[in-house]
Amino acid sequence: MAKKQRRTASGTPATTALTAAGAPFTLHAYDHDPAAPSFGEEAAQALGVEPGRVFKTLVAEVDGQLTVAVVPVTGQLDLKALASAVGGKRAVMADPAAAERTTGYVRGGISPLGQRRALRTVLDASSSPHATIYVSAGRRGLEVELSPEVLTNLTSATLAPLARP
């Protein structure tokens, strides 16, 4: 069962960053199942939200530099599109341990917000038509709902088509 909270402290760096910026957001908590095959699809189902509005945060290396891609859980990251979006030549998925160490979050709970070291971020263009989208709030079982514009502004994200079905 999903619980809805408004601008309350959850103890994650993501919510701290949102609160410090005075950004409008809503927290949504749900009971995370460690056996769930997909964290994002689990979140969409648990929260009763269209999966196209729930976005996953992936960390890749573009020409050796860690880069964040925020794509809908309904698609897969197109690594060539990510490289192109940031003016790079080649992208590969980052080592999970490096992603966790650099962002300060665990896999399945990586948020594009409040990272230990802010990384270059690209948000999939499919986010634009939505008034709000959902991204990880910094731990499994906790999502933050916010406008794509707020996410773009707070992360200095580039908007580009990144996802493929």
Order of alpha helices (4+ residues) and beta strands (2+ residues): beta-alpha-beta-alpha-beta-beta-beta-alpha-beta-alpha-beta-beta-beta-alpha-beta-beta
